[in-house]
Amino acid sequence: MRKKMIGKSLLFTALLAVLLAALSPIFVYKTEHRAKLEEGLYLSDDQYDVIFMGSSHMNGGLDPNVIWNQQGIPSFNYATGGQSLDVTYYLLKEVLKTHKSPFVVVDLFYLGMTTQYGESGLISNTVDNMQFSGNKLETIWNCVSPQDRIAYLLPVLKYHFRWSSLQEKDFGFDVASLYYSKGFAAGTNRYGKPNSEWKATDNRIDIPEKSLEYLNKIIDLSKTENFDLIFINMPCDYSEAEKESDWVNDCEALFNTVADVAQENGIPFLDLYDKKDEVGLDFANDMNNAGHLNLWGAYKISSYFGNYLAENYDLEDHRSDSAYAQWNEDYKYSQAASVT
Amino acid sequence: MQVKGVAFLSFISLEFFLFFAVSAVVYFVLPHKFRWIWLLAASCFFYLCYNSWYAIFLGVSTLVTYASGLLIGKSARLADPVRAARQKKIWVALSFCINIGILSVFKYLNLFSEIGAGILSLTGVPTAAAHFDLLLPVGISFYTFQALSYTVDVYRGDVPPERHLGKYALFVSFFPQVTSGPIEKSKNFLPQLDEVHIFDYDRARRGVLLMLWGYFQKMVVADRLGVLVDTVYGDQAQYYGLASIVAVIFYAFQIYCDFAGYTNIAIGAAEMMGFRLTTNFDRPYFSRSIQEFWRRWHISLGSWFKDYLYIPLGGSRCSAFRRCLNLMTVFVVCGLWHGDSVNFLIWGALHGLYQVAGLLSKRLRKNVRDRLGIGESSAWYRALQTAFTFLLVSFAWIFFRAETLPDAAAMIGNLFRFNPASLWDGSLFSLGLTQPEFLAAVLGIFVVAAVDFIKRRWDLRSVVLGSNAAVRWSVYLTAALMLAVFGTYGSEYNAQQFIYTKF
């Protein structure tokens, strides 16, 4: 009798979980992050030669359309707001299931995070939009605080309050409307202020423990999966982040340490914060706010980075490749098209 | 009154599910002779999670009433009946003094302080009342009354003294009901601790269904209604007319679904482990009189007051005046049992007055009915009685819910400030609930009322469990999905503590 009860309880739990899992996609917020991950992970047949990973700095920093238009290199921006390094690692593993041996460009701003887990609402940008898989389970297990794990596994449990405000798009999200952006989205605000006064330093500080663990995991993954890594740091006024209790208090010293780690492992590290003069970046006009590039800043950075790729790597120009004919069409709808 | 402790093991938590599952499984796995130890340990853990230091008072109450039982039993065996009777009374009085004393310190110290300062002021010594910011140990009103019922039951010879301290401690602290009842009587619960509970699949299913219904009442209905109630009661200068009327009606159902929800979870959990707890609610809003309402609302407390206060005072077998006085006494005490505020006192007194008025007008009402040719059993007359009783009960709830007497007075005034535009201008949907949430709240009330109505004829749990597997599983899964989707839990809702854990 007891076995019957336990057996039926397990069956009930399993059935309930399946139903909740089936309902969950309806309740998840339909954001551009969801659109890009659906497109980049599951819908697109395109092969990307370069992929961009990281947080919002990267999301609005490198525009695949600019790089395509100028260099003919197909790329995709998988960065999502608040994507911490641990989340980047598992998302990268998911990307590598369909995109073999691309150049992987990782923005390292989130190395500065000192807490065990990233902010819950921001981790959702990635985790909620990954389909059920071993990588998703690993992401939840390693990147989400224990009390939130079930809600990440079955997102309807955290978004159920949306039942009264569901819209038509929640029942059929049309990611095609954002297909042409290739994962890039930048603001069109002009910050209007210069960068804060800061002094260059040769100091080094330790990379926070969990960030270092996942930085090393990404480096190890590049060796086992045989792909090229490029580390990057976008222009940013660190002063705001350094005031936060969950952030290192000297980002410049942190990135000095990062440069050492990159050099030890033979990985290029482009600290674009230091190259802003070379890029021609005007902080007041090319930043959306203190931490993020705007559309025009992203255009400059993307042009610079496209040139860097073309000059330093043997990447094929696909602009005349019929398999990528749609990319020329997509460019016309991109944010970049409005700049040129 | 604030309650000490965080609700780590609140019934509305994943932790409680795990705790209960482990408690129940281990309970049935253990041999019978060890089960009480396990349940006592689980109950202590449960209470300590709420209230670590204040568990001392639960311990004191347990020890005092346990000792009183033994001493009363010993005195009863004395050869001299006069001496025996005197001694027994002493033990009862001591048990009451200590238990009510502790309860009074936590619940009424500020009231006593204000009364004392008032008396001193009257004698010409102006004194400011001292204010004591004591946190109330969770469940103290419930376990104190439950433990005292044992003292009286032993005194009356209704139960023999329990010699097993562990089992007695379990009777006082049994985790499903220690925080908010039902207030068990020793003669009902203590013998169950010696019963050998074999796992019963059907009983477990009945328990699960009752728990699911309790969770629905609390999470889908009560807490949703509470959002609007809190909004209106929280700013009475802004809301009036229809908003106030809706808030009063919503609160009547909020407190019912909240408390009945808790009780159903408690009874269902106990039932799964083989224990039969006292029924606490029996479709109270279908009562046709206030007297009937109190036979259906918080039955275990009403029964406690009836057995241990109303009947000792003389009950109904006395003059009409004395009977009215007894009723007023019982209901004023009942009001004060909830807390020391004037509002609780008025709430209790109102229920006493309702009953006194009902008694005194009984003949008049019969004469009017006879003259008008209205049959007492006619459907519309019964419906009218039910509606009128609901109206009276809802009016009294205003005093129960409002923070202060002026707040209650303002609320009553607001009920009569009619603003017809609120019927169509959508302002009802700006009281904390959007239009769909508001409609869901109203639908929830209808579902609860419909289930109560149906329960008059059918035992719904038996109907569900007697159906085929497809129907049963559909009910289980639909109920669970309703809780998951429409339940008011998570970061976007301000999950509310069970109202009666404050008492």
Interface residues (C-beta under 8 A of the other chain):
Chain A: M1 R2 K4 M5 F12 L15 L16 L19 L20 L23 I150 A151 V156 L157 K158 H160 F161 W163 S164 S165
Chain B: L14 F28 F199 D200 Y201 A204 T434 P436 E437 A440 W473 Y476 L477 A480 L481 A484 V485 F486 G487 G490 S491 E492 Y493
